Amino acid sequence: MSSISVPPPKCLQKPLTVPYRHMFGPGPSNVPSRILKAGVNPVIGHMHPEIFEIMNDIKSGIQYMFQTQNKMTLAVSGTGHSAMECAIFNAVEPGDSVLVAVNGIWGERAAEMAERIGARVNTIVAPPGGCFTIEEMEKALSKHRPVLLFVAHGESSTGVLHPLDGIGQLCHKYNCLFLVDSVASIGGAPVYMDQQGALKNPARCFHGFCS
Ligand SMILES: Cc1ncc(COP(=O)(O)O)c(C=O)c1O
């Protein structure tokens, strides 16, 4: 006859105590109390009408944050990596040409993801701490004719904030999706998605993923 030989752990029988710590890195970060308090709300089903209203409110907030009127604005309930994969895997087919601007680890990682699904990946590489001029971007776009260009807006491995102005317009010129990793920059540095060239042809524009 079997019986319980591992008793319930005493450490789990007392309330959890987590101290407040100031966190200034790209993540994890401090969470505003309004958001922490939201966590005590009851769980409801994903098909309850209230959840659609909440999701719509969240969508409005994201549209504000990214300064976009693009109706295809949504939050991926996952990590930044999952949103990177979601964006790349849904935009790229095996054999497609993909261009990745690499000036730190996030470009490298995006290139690996695109390679994993069999894309033909080309990179432009800047030394850590560097970024790319519009001329360099255009040269690479016209050479490789990618379906998607990846740029890390906030390259958290080096601390570089990559200028975005003008790149979206170039992507339109070369009929290419513009995928921006703003995980580490959104909320801290402005992103004007529509003004930065993503509105003219919204169906062909991705902009930003955010954990
Ligand atoms: C620029 C950038 N992209 C993507 C990620 C991945 O986000 P996550 O750790 O939530 O998967 C990070 C995380 O630090 C990041 O700084």
The ligand as an ORCA input file, in Angstrom:
! r2SCAN-3c Opt
* xyz 0 1
  C      15.359     44.028    -27.278
  C      14.770     42.778    -26.710
  N      14.072     41.967    -27.529
  C      13.508     40.835    -27.078
  C      13.634     40.454    -25.748
  C      13.016     39.169    -25.295
  O      12.038     39.374    -24.337
  P      11.668     38.227    -23.288
  O      12.808     38.133    -22.310
  O      10.395     38.706    -22.672
  O      11.491     36.945    -24.047
  C      14.354     41.273    -24.863
  C      14.532     40.905    -23.452
  O      15.323     41.486    -22.731
  C      14.943     42.466    -25.349
  O      15.637     43.279    -24.542
*
